[in-house]
Amino acid sequence: MTASTVTRPVGSATGPAPRRTSSPSPRLRLLVCAAVVVAALAWIAVRGLTSSFVYYLTPSDIVVAHKADVGQRVRLGGLVVAGSVSRVHDGALRFTVTDGRRSMRVVSTGSVPELFRAGQGVVLEGALRADHRFHADTLLVKHDGQYRAPDLGSSAQEG
């Protein structure tokens, strides 16, 4: 009996060489992390801005063009119709706003500026409800921005 010898190919002592797993370089890791952070910040900014946008519409936009859905928060702008302003027992202010073509009834529960009156331009923030009225929680009065000093003669007579 002769002893058999096992011959192996050169360079393979026990089989194929172990495969080396390469991990990403630190620079690549940093770029991926930065990209994820930038994407997250962009997403937050877009979501935050789109939810806070309030569109400025006229009564015609809402009544005729149906640019606002029930419950959608929008801004409504127009003139207060003379003779339409009333306060009801629940404290809400009711009036009608027009753009010259269409009118819309408004229920305002927010504070009322001193300059508010019939014929005055207003901007209201709120939502259209199923009762076809615009329910506002913010009432802003448009004015020309001109300051007029009080009449000196009237203040002397009052004092």
NUDO-514461 format. One record per atom (N, C-alpha, C): y, z, x; atom name; residue in one letter. Coordinates in pm, 1 decimal. Layout:
REM NUDO-514461
SITE;Y;Z;X;CA;A
...
END
This chain:
REM NUDO-514461
SITE;-116.2;0.0;80.1;N;M
SITE;0.0;0.0;0.0;CA;M
SITE;123.9;0.0;85.5;C;M
SITE;202.5;-79.8;53.1;N;T
SITE;325.3;-88.1;128.7;CA;T
SITE;440.0;-36.2;45.3;C;T
SITE;529.6;22.2;110.8;N;A
SITE;646.7;73.6;39.7;CA;A
SITE;738.7;-42.2;8.3;C;A
SITE;783.2;-42.8;-115.0;N;S
SITE;873.4;-150.5;-153.4;CA;S
SITE;1017.4;-108.3;-130.0;C;S
SITE;1091.6;-195.2;-86.6;N;T
SITE;1232.2;-167.0;-61.6;CA;T
SITE;1315.6;-237.2;-166.4;C;T
SITE;1413.3;-166.1;-210.6;N;V
SITE;1503.7;-219.9;-312.5;CA;V
SITE;1628.3;-270.8;-241.9;C;V
SITE;1658.9;-390.3;-268.5;N;T
SITE;1778.8;-445.7;-207.8;CA;T
SITE;1886.7;-460.5;-314.6;C;T
SITE;2005.1;-426.7;-277.6;N;R
SITE;2119.8;-436.9;-369.7;CA;R
SITE;2221.8;-530.9;-309.5;C;R
SITE;2295.3;-596.4;-396.8;N;P
SITE;2398.5;-683.5;-342.6;CA;P
SITE;2504.7;-603.3;-268.8;C;P
SITE;2567.5;-665.6;-178.1;N;V
SITE;2670.9;-601.9;-98.2;CA;V
SITE;2791.5;-571.9;-186.6;C;V
SITE;2849.4;-448.4;-173.4;N;G
SITE;2970.5;-411.9;-247.3;CA;G
SITE;2940.5;-342.8;-377.8;C;G
SITE;2816.4;-332.3;-419.8;N;S
SITE;2785.9;-262.1;-543.7;CA;S
SITE;2681.7;-156.5;-514.6;C;S
SITE;2725.6;-45.0;-472.0;N;A
SITE;2634.9;61.0;-433.5;CA;A
SITE;2564.1;119.5;-555.1;C;A
SITE;2635.8;143.6;-663.4;N;T
SITE;2571.7;203.4;-780.4;CA;T
SITE;2601.2;126.7;-907.5;C;T
SITE;2658.8;15.2;-904.0;N;G
SITE;2692.2;-63.3;-1021.5;CA;G
SITE;2834.8;-112.4;-1011.5;C;G
SITE;2890.5;-157.8;-1124.5;N;P
SITE;3027.4;-209.4;-1119.4;CA;P
SITE;3126.5;-99.0;-1086.7;C;P
SITE;3234.2;-137.0;-1023.8;N;A
SITE;3338.2;-40.7;-985.3;CA;A
SITE;3402.2;16.6;-1110.4;C;A
SITE;3435.6;147.1;-1111.9;N;P
SITE;3497.9;206.6;-1231.7;CA;P
SITE;3632.4;140.4;-1259.8;C;P
SITE;3655.7;118.6;-1389.0;N;R
SITE;3779.7;52.6;-1431.0;CA;R
SITE;3892.4;154.3;-1430.9;C;R
SITE;4001.4;120.6;-1375.0;N;R
SITE;4116.2;211.1;-1365.8;CA;R
SITE;4208.5;184.0;-1483.4;C;R
SITE;4235.3;287.7;-1565.5;N;T
SITE;4326.5;270.3;-1678.5;CA;T
SITE;4467.7;284.2;-1627.3;C;T
SITE;4547.4;186.8;-1662.9;N;S
SITE;4685.2;191.2;-1616.2;CA;S
SITE;4772.6;249.6;-1725.8;C;S
SITE;4849.9;351.5;-1695.9;N;S
SITE;4943.1;409.9;-1792.1;CA;S
SITE;5076.2;338.4;-1777.1;C;S
SITE;5152.3;332.4;-1888.9;N;P
SITE;5281.1;263.7;-1879.2;CA;P
SITE;5371.8;332.5;-1777.2;C;P
SITE;5453.8;253.8;-1719.1;N;S
SITE;5544.7;308.8;-1619.2;CA;S
SITE;5647.5;398.6;-1688.3;C;S
SITE;5702.8;492.8;-1616.4;N;P
SITE;5804.2;581.5;-1675.3;CA;P
SITE;5923.3;504.4;-1731.6;C;P
SITE;5957.1;395.0;-1669.0;N;R
SITE;6070.2;315.1;-1716.6;CA;R
SITE;6039.5;253.5;-1853.1;C;R
SITE;5916.3;202.2;-1870.0;N;L
SITE;5876.1;144.8;-1998.0;CA;L
SITE;5872.9;251.5;-2107.6;C;L
SITE;5824.1;368.8;-2074.9;N;R
SITE;5822.4;480.0;-2171.1;CA;R
SITE;5964.4;514.3;-2215.7;C;R
SITE;6055.9;519.0;-2122.3;N;L
SITE;6195.2;550.3;-2153.6;CA;L
SITE;6255.2;444.4;-2245.3;C;L
SITE;6229.2;317.8;-2218.6;N;L
SITE;6281.1;210.3;-2303.3;CA;L
SITE;6224.2;216.9;-2444.4;C;L
SITE;6096.2;245.0;-2458.0;N;V
SITE;6034.2;255.7;-2590.6;CA;V
SITE;6094.2;373.0;-2667.0;C;V
SITE;6107.8;486.9;-2601.2;N;C
SITE;6167.5;604.5;-2666.9;CA;C
SITE;6312.0;576.7;-2708.6;C;C
SITE;6388.1;512.2;-2623.0;N;A
SITE;6527.4;479.9;-2656.9;CA;A
SITE;6532.6;385.0;-2775.6;C;A
SITE;6443.0;287.0;-2779.8;N;A
SITE;6439.8;192.2;-2891.1;CA;A
SITE;6406.1;264.0;-3022.3;C;A
SITE;6313.1;358.0;-3018.1;N;V
SITE;6277.1;434.2;-3138.1;CA;V
SITE;6395.5;518.2;-3185.3;C;V
SITE;6465.3;582.4;-3094.4;N;V
SITE;6581.6;664.4;-3131.1;CA;V
SITE;6692.4;577.7;-3190.5;C;V
SITE;6721.5;463.8;-3129.4;N;V
SITE;6825.6;373.8;-3180.8;CA;V
SITE;6787.7;322.9;-3319.3;C;V
SITE;6661.8;284.7;-3338.6;N;A
SITE;6616.7;236.7;-3469.2;CA;A
SITE;6628.6;346.3;-3575.0;C;A
SITE;6593.4;468.5;-3540.7;N;A
SITE;6603.0;579.8;-3634.9;CA;A
SITE;6748.8;607.8;-3672.3;C;A
SITE;6837.0;606.5;-3575.4;N;L
SITE;6979.4;628.9;-3602.8;CA;L
SITE;7037.7;516.8;-3688.6;C;L
SITE;6997.6;393.9;-3660.9;N;A
SITE;7045.6;280.9;-3741.6;CA;A
SITE;6997.1;294.2;-3885.6;C;A
SITE;6873.3;334.1;-3904.0;N;W
SITE;6818.5;350.7;-4038.4;CA;W
SITE;6894.1;460.1;-4113.9;C;W
SITE;6918.5;571.8;-4047.6;N;I
SITE;6993.0;682.2;-4110.3;CA;I
SITE;7133.7;637.0;-4147.7;C;I
SITE;7200.4;564.2;-4059.2;N;A
SITE;7336.8;518.2;-4086.6;CA;A
SITE;7339.6;422.2;-4205.4;C;A
SITE;7247.1;328.4;-4209.4;N;V
SITE;7244.1;232.3;-4319.8;CA;V
SITE;7214.8;302.1;-4451.5;C;V
SITE;7118.8;391.3;-4453.3;N;R
SITE;7086.1;464.8;-4576.2;CA;R
SITE;7203.7;550.8;-4621.1;C;R
SITE;7269.5;614.7;-4526.8;N;G
SITE;7382.5;699.5;-4561.0;CA;G
SITE;7500.1;620.9;-4615.5;C;G
SITE;7528.3;507.5;-4555.3;N;L
SITE;7642.0;427.2;-4599.9;CA;L
SITE;7616.4;360.8;-4734.6;C;L
SITE;7497.1;308.5;-4755.3;N;T
SITE;7470.9;239.2;-4882.1;CA;T
SITE;7468.6;335.6;-4998.9;C;T
SITE;7426.9;458.9;-4976.3;N;S
SITE;7424.4;552.7;-5087.8;CA;S
SITE;7562.9;607.5;-5118.6;C;S
SITE;7655.9;601.7;-5023.0;N;S
SITE;7788.8;655.0;-5048.1;CA;S
SITE;7889.4;549.2;-5090.3;C;S
SITE;7852.2;423.6;-5087.0;N;F
SITE;7943.4;319.5;-5133.8;CA;F
SITE;7962.8;331.8;-5283.5;C;F
SITE;8085.6;327.3;-5324.2;N;V
SITE;8116.6;327.2;-5465.7;CA;V
SITE;8200.8;203.4;-5490.3;C;V
SITE;8153.0;115.0;-5575.5;N;Y
SITE;8218.5;-13.1;-5595.6;CA;Y
SITE;8332.7;-0.8;-5696.2;C;Y
SITE;8437.7;-78.7;-5675.6;N;Y
SITE;8555.3;-79.7;-5762.3;CA;Y
SITE;8539.0;-193.6;-5862.1;C;Y
SITE;8527.2;-158.3;-5988.7;N;L
SITE;8510.1;-257.3;-6094.6;CA;L
SITE;8618.6;-241.3;-6199.7;C;L
SITE;8639.5;-346.4;-6278.2;N;T
SITE;8732.5;-342.5;-6391.2;CA;T
SITE;8650.8;-330.6;-6519.7;C;T
SITE;8715.6;-296.6;-6632.0;N;P
SITE;8641.7;-294.3;-6758.0;CA;P
SITE;8573.9;-428.5;-6789.5;C;P
SITE;8637.6;-539.7;-6754.9;N;S
SITE;8575.3;-670.7;-6777.2;CA;S
SITE;8447.7;-686.3;-6694.9;C;S
SITE;8449.0;-637.4;-6571.5;N;D
SITE;8329.9;-645.0;-6487.4;CA;D
SITE;8213.1;-570.5;-6551.0;C;D
SITE;8242.0;-458.7;-6613.2;N;I
SITE;8135.6;-377.0;-6670.8;CA;I
SITE;8094.1;-428.3;-6807.9;C;I
SITE;8192.0;-458.3;-6894.8;N;V
SITE;8161.9;-497.7;-7032.8;CA;V
SITE;8108.5;-640.3;-7041.1;C;V
SITE;8173.4;-735.0;-6974.0;N;V
SITE;8136.8;-876.1;-6987.1;CA;V
SITE;8031.9;-917.8;-6883.4;C;V
SITE;8058.6;-888.3;-6755.9;N;A
SITE;7970.8;-935.1;-6648.6;CA;A
SITE;7853.1;-841.7;-6621.2;C;A
SITE;7852.4;-723.2;-6682.7;N;H
SITE;7743.5;-625.5;-6666.0;CA;H
SITE;7712.6;-597.8;-6518.7;C;H
SITE;7818.5;-573.8;-6440.1;N;K
SITE;7801.2;-549.1;-6297.3;CA;K
SITE;7762.4;-404.9;-6266.3;C;K
SITE;7757.8;-319.2;-6367.9;N;A
SITE;7715.0;-180.8;-6347.3;CA;A
SITE;7604.6;-148.3;-6446.4;C;A
SITE;7499.4;-88.2;-6395.4;N;D
SITE;7389.4;-45.2;-6480.2;CA;D
SITE;7415.8;95.7;-6530.3;C;D
SITE;7349.5;132.8;-6638.4;N;V
SITE;7360.6;268.5;-6690.8;CA;V
SITE;7312.4;364.2;-6582.3;C;V
SITE;7393.9;464.2;-6553.3;N;G
SITE;7360.8;563.5;-6452.4;CA;G
SITE;7403.9;528.9;-6311.9;C;G
SITE;7444.9;406.1;-6285.9;N;Q
SITE;7488.9;366.0;-6152.2;CA;Q
SITE;7629.0;418.4;-6126.4;C;Q
SITE;7646.7;482.2;-6012.8;N;R
SITE;7776.7;539.4;-5977.0;CA;R
SITE;7868.4;428.5;-5926.6;C;R
SITE;7984.6;414.1;-5991.8;N;V
SITE;8082.2;311.6;-5955.7;CA;V
SITE;8222.6;367.5;-5969.8;C;V
SITE;8318.6;288.5;-5924.3;N;R
SITE;8459.9;316.6;-5949.0;CA;R
SITE;8508.9;220.8;-6054.9;C;R
SITE;8585.7;271.9;-6147.5;N;L
SITE;8645.1;191.6;-6253.6;CA;L
SITE;8795.8;200.3;-6238.8;C;L
SITE;8861.8;86.2;-6239.6;N;G
SITE;9006.7;84.1;-6225.8;CA;G
SITE;9071.8;11.8;-6340.9;C;G
SITE;9189.5;57.6;-6380.0;N;G
SITE;9264.0;-7.4;-6486.6;CA;G
SITE;9384.0;75.2;-6527.1;C;G
SITE;9443.0;39.1;-6642.3;N;L
SITE;9559.3;110.1;-6697.2;CA;L
SITE;9516.5;192.0;-6816.9;C;L
SITE;9574.9;311.0;-6830.4;N;V
SITE;9547.0;397.0;-6945.2;CA;V
SITE;9620.0;340.0;-7066.1;C;V
SITE;9546.8;318.1;-7175.1;N;V
SITE;9603.4;260.3;-7296.3;CA;V
SITE;9689.5;366.1;-7366.1;C;V
SITE;9810.9;326.2;-7406.3;N;A
SITE;9902.5;418.0;-7475.6;CA;A
SITE;9840.8;464.0;-7607.3;C;A
SITE;9853.4;593.6;-7637.1;N;G
SITE;9803.1;650.5;-7761.7;CA;G
SITE;9654.6;681.3;-7761.0;C;G
SITE;9586.7;660.0;-7648.2;N;S
SITE;9442.0;682.5;-7644.5;CA;S
SITE;9402.3;815.2;-7580.8;C;S
SITE;9498.5;888.3;-7525.4;N;V
SITE;9467.7;1010.8;-7450.9;CA;V
SITE;9452.3;1128.0;-7547.1;C;V
SITE;9340.3;1198.9;-7534.9;N;S
SITE;9318.2;1320.4;-7615.3;CA;S
SITE;9227.2;1414.6;-7538.1;C;S
SITE;9246.3;1542.7;-7566.3;N;R
SITE;9160.5;1645.1;-7508.2;CA;R
SITE;9076.0;1703.5;-7619.5;C;R
SITE;8947.4;1716.6;-7593.8;N;V
SITE;8856.9;1769.2;-7696.3;CA;V
SITE;8821.7;1913.3;-7666.0;C;V
SITE;8756.4;1977.9;-7762.6;N;H
SITE;8728.0;2120.8;-7753.1;CA;H
SITE;8642.2;2158.2;-7632.2;C;H
SITE;8560.0;2068.0;-7581.0;N;D
SITE;8476.2;2099.3;-7464.8;CA;D
SITE;8553.2;2088.5;-7332.7;C;D
SITE;8682.9;2056.6;-7338.6;N;G
SITE;8766.5;2048.5;-7219.5;CA;G
SITE;8772.3;1910.7;-7156.8;C;G
SITE;8692.8;1818.7;-7206.8;N;A
SITE;8692.6;1684.0;-7150.5;CA;A
SITE;8816.0;1606.8;-7196.5;C;A
SITE;8864.1;1521.7;-7109.9;N;L
SITE;8977.1;1435.3;-7140.3;CA;L
SITE;8920.2;1299.6;-7180.7;C;L
SITE;8960.9;1249.0;-7296.2;N;R
SITE;8912.4;1119.4;-7344.6;CA;R
SITE;9030.2;1023.2;-7352.9;C;R
SITE;9008.3;903.5;-7305.5;N;F
SITE;9111.7;800.1;-7312.3;CA;F
SITE;9045.7;664.6;-7293.5;C;F
SITE;9125.5;560.0;-7306.0;N;T
SITE;9076.2;423.6;-7290.7;CA;T
SITE;9146.5;358.4;-7172.8;C;T
SITE;9069.8;283.0;-7093.7;N;V
SITE;9122.3;211.3;-6977.8;CA;V
SITE;9107.9;62.2;-7004.6;C;V
SITE;9210.0;-15.4;-6969.0;N;T
SITE;9205.7;-160.0;-6987.3;CA;T
SITE;9246.0;-231.9;-6860.0;C;T
SITE;9199.0;-355.4;-6847.7;N;D
SITE;9242.9;-441.6;-6738.3;CA;D
SITE;9326.0;-557.5;-6792.2;C;D
SITE;9364.0;-549.0;-6919.9;N;G
SITE;9441.8;-654.7;-6983.1;CA;G
SITE;9355.4;-750.3;-7063.4;C;G
SITE;9225.7;-754.9;-7033.8;N;R
SITE;9134.6;-841.1;-7108.5;CA;R
SITE;9034.0;-760.4;-7189.6;C;R
SITE;8977.0;-658.6;-7129.7;N;R
SITE;8878.9;-573.1;-7195.2;CA;R
SITE;8918.3;-427.1;-7178.7;C;R
SITE;8865.9;-344.9;-7268.3;N;S
SITE;8891.9;-200.8;-7262.1;CA;S
SITE;8760.0;-125.5;-7256.5;C;S
SITE;8767.3;-3.2;-7206.5;N;M
SITE;8649.2;81.3;-7199.7;CA;M
SITE;8690.1;225.1;-7226.8;C;M
SITE;8612.8;292.9;-7310.7;N;R
SITE;8639.2;433.9;-7339.4;CA;R
SITE;8588.0;519.0;-7223.7;C;R
SITE;8664.7;623.2;-7192.3;N;V
SITE;8635.7;708.2;-7077.1;CA;V
SITE;8631.1;853.4;-7121.3;C;V
SITE;8536.7;928.0;-7065.5;N;V
SITE;8530.9;1073.5;-7080.0;CA;V
SITE;8541.2;1128.8;-6938.9;C;V
SITE;8647.9;1204.9;-6911.8;N;S
SITE;8671.3;1258.5;-6778.0;CA;S
SITE;8656.8;1410.0;-6780.3;C;S
SITE;8571.9;1462.1;-6692.4;N;T
SITE;8550.5;1606.4;-6685.4;CA;T
SITE;8611.3;1668.6;-6560.9;C;T
SITE;8670.3;1587.8;-6474.8;N;G
SITE;8730.4;1638.4;-6351.6;CA;G
SITE;8871.5;1688.7;-6374.7;C;G
SITE;8935.3;1728.1;-6266.6;N;S
SITE;9073.3;1775.0;-6275.7;CA;S
SITE;9165.3;1656.4;-6304.9;C;S
SITE;9276.6;1687.4;-6370.9;N;V
SITE;9371.4;1582.9;-6412.2;CA;V
SITE;9497.0;1594.5;-6326.6;C;V
SITE;9532.2;1489.6;-6252.2;N;P
SITE;9653.8;1493.8;-6169.6;CA;P
SITE;9779.1;1503.7;-6256.5;C;P
SITE;9885.0;1561.6;-6201.1;N;E
SITE;10010.4;1576.7;-6275.0;CA;E
SITE;10071.8;1443.4;-6314.2;C;E
SITE;10049.2;1339.4;-6234.9;N;L
SITE;10108.6;1208.7;-6263.3;CA;L
SITE;10033.3;1129.8;-6371.0;C;L
SITE;9923.7;1184.7;-6422.5;N;F
SITE;9845.6;1112.8;-6523.3;CA;F
SITE;9923.4;1103.0;-6654.4;C;F
SITE;9929.6;980.1;-6709.0;N;R
SITE;9995.2;957.3;-6838.2;CA;R
SITE;9953.4;819.8;-6889.1;C;R
SITE;9982.7;792.1;-7013.3;N;A
SITE;9952.3;661.9;-7072.8;CA;A
SITE;10032.7;553.8;-7000.6;C;A
SITE;9973.3;439.7;-6979.9;N;G
SITE;10037.9;329.8;-6909.9;CA;G
SITE;10024.4;337.3;-6759.1;C;G
SITE;9971.7;447.8;-6708.5;N;Q
SITE;9956.3;469.5;-6564.8;CA;Q
SITE;9827.7;402.7;-6514.9;C;Q
SITE;9832.0;347.9;-6394.9;N;G
SITE;9712.0;294.0;-6332.5;CA;G
SITE;9623.8;407.2;-6283.3;C;G
SITE;9492.8;395.8;-6307.3;N;V
SITE;9399.0;499.9;-6265.9;CA;V
SITE;9276.9;436.1;-6199.1;C;V
SITE;9212.6;515.3;-6115.9;N;V
SITE;9082.8;480.8;-6059.3;CA;V
SITE;8992.0;599.4;-6089.7;C;V
SITE;8878.4;570.6;-6151.0;N;L
SITE;8785.5;675.1;-6193.6;CA;L
SITE;8653.9;658.2;-6120.0;C;L
SITE;8595.5;768.9;-6077.4;N;E
SITE;8462.5;765.0;-6017.5;CA;E
SITE;8366.6;831.4;-6113.9;C;E
SITE;8258.6;761.3;-6143.3;N;G
SITE;8160.4;814.9;-6235.6;CA;G
SITE;8053.9;711.6;-6264.8;C;G
SITE;7997.5;718.9;-6386.6;N;A
SITE;7888.8;628.3;-6422.6;CA;A
SITE;7896.0;592.4;-6569.5;C;A
SITE;7849.1;474.3;-6600.3;N;L
SITE;7835.6;429.3;-6738.4;CA;L
SITE;7713.1;498.1;-6795.7;C;L
SITE;7725.6;548.3;-6918.5;N;R
SITE;7610.8;614.1;-6981.1;CA;R
SITE;7564.6;534.5;-7101.4;C;R
SITE;7454.9;577.1;-7160.1;N;A
SITE;7393.1;504.6;-7271.3;CA;A
SITE;7483.2;499.8;-7394.4;C;A
SITE;7580.3;590.8;-7405.3;N;D
SITE;7672.3;589.6;-7519.7;CA;D
SITE;7783.4;484.8;-7502.2;C;D
SITE;7773.4;401.1;-7398.8;N;H
SITE;7868.6;293.2;-7367.1;CA;H
SITE;8006.6;344.9;-7330.0;C;H
SITE;8012.7;468.1;-7286.3;N;R
SITE;8136.9;526.5;-7234.7;CA;R
SITE;8120.8;548.2;-7085.8;C;R
SITE;8233.5;543.2;-7017.9;N;F
SITE;8234.6;570.1;-6875.2;CA;F
SITE;8260.4;718.7;-6857.7;C;F
SITE;8167.1;790.8;-6798.1;N;H
SITE;8180.8;934.6;-6776.4;CA;H
SITE;8223.0;957.2;-6631.7;C;H
SITE;8346.2;1005.1;-6616.5;N;A
SITE;8405.9;1020.7;-6483.2;CA;A
SITE;8413.7;1167.4;-6445.2;C;A
SITE;8390.4;1192.9;-6316.7;N;D
SITE;8410.0;1328.4;-6265.0;CA;D
SITE;8528.0;1334.7;-6168.7;C;D
SITE;8580.2;1218.9;-6131.7;N;T
SITE;8697.3;1212.2;-6043.8;CA;T
SITE;8797.9;1114.9;-6103.7;C;T
SITE;8921.4;1160.8;-6115.7;N;L
SITE;9028.4;1078.3;-6170.7;CA;L
SITE;9140.4;1071.6;-6067.5;C;L
SITE;9170.8;951.3;-6024.7;N;L
SITE;9279.0;929.2;-5928.6;CA;L
SITE;9387.7;847.6;-5996.4;C;L
SITE;9512.9;881.7;-5969.6;N;V
SITE;9625.6;810.9;-6029.8;CA;V
SITE;9684.9;717.5;-5925.8;C;V
SITE;9705.2;593.6;-5965.3;N;K
SITE;9772.8;497.8;-5877.9;CA;K
SITE;9923.2;517.8;-5893.3;C;K
SITE;9993.7;511.4;-5782.2;N;H
SITE;10140.3;516.8;-5788.1;CA;H
SITE;10195.8;433.8;-5674.3;C;H
SITE;10325.0;410.6;-5678.5;N;D
SITE;10386.9;320.9;-5581.7;CA;D
SITE;10411.6;385.0;-5445.7;C;D
SITE;10396.3;515.1;-5433.5;N;G
SITE;10415.6;581.3;-5305.8;CA;G
SITE;10560.4;605.4;-5269.3;C;G
SITE;10651.6;578.5;-5358.6;N;Q
SITE;10794.4;599.7;-5333.4;CA;Q
SITE;10830.5;744.9;-5362.9;C;Q
SITE;10891.2;811.0;-5267.0;N;Y
SITE;10938.5;947.6;-5290.2;CA;Y
SITE;11079.4;941.1;-5345.9;C;Y
SITE;11099.8;1014.2;-5452.3;N;R
SITE;11233.7;1023.3;-5511.3;CA;R
SITE;11276.3;1169.8;-5510.8;C;R
SITE;11384.8;1198.0;-5443.0;N;A
SITE;11434.3;1335.2;-5436.9;CA;A
SITE;11484.3;1377.7;-5574.5;C;A
SITE;11467.2;1503.8;-5607.2;N;P
SITE;11517.4;1551.1;-5736.0;CA;P
SITE;11669.4;1536.1;-5743.3;C;P
SITE;11717.8;1515.8;-5862.9;N;D
SITE;11861.2;1500.6;-5885.3;CA;D
SITE;11928.3;1633.8;-5856.9;C;D
SITE;12026.9;1635.6;-5767.0;N;L
SITE;12092.5;1760.6;-5728.3;CA;L
SITE;12167.7;1824.5;-5844.7;C;L
SITE;12226.2;1746.4;-5930.7;N;G
SITE;12302.6;1802.4;-6042.8;CA;G
SITE;12214.5;1876.9;-6141.6;C;G
SITE;12093.9;1830.9;-6165.3;N;S
SITE;12006.5;1896.0;-6262.2;CA;S
SITE;11956.0;2028.4;-6212.0;C;S
SITE;11931.1;2042.4;-6079.7;N;S
SITE;11880.2;2169.4;-6026.4;CA;S
SITE;11990.4;2275.1;-6025.5;C;S
SITE;12116.4;2237.5;-6008.5;N;A
SITE;12226.8;2333.1;-6006.8;CA;A
SITE;12251.5;2386.3;-6146.8;C;A
SITE;12234.5;2301.3;-6250.5;N;Q
SITE;12257.8;2345.2;-6386.8;CA;Q
SITE;12146.5;2438.7;-6435.8;C;Q
SITE;12022.3;2415.6;-6385.5;N;E
SITE;11910.1;2498.0;-6428.3;CA;E
SITE;11919.8;2636.0;-6368.2;C;E
SITE;11971.1;2651.6;-6246.8;N;G
SITE;11974.1;2777.9;-6173.4;CA;G
SITE;12086.3;2862.0;-6210.9;C;G
END
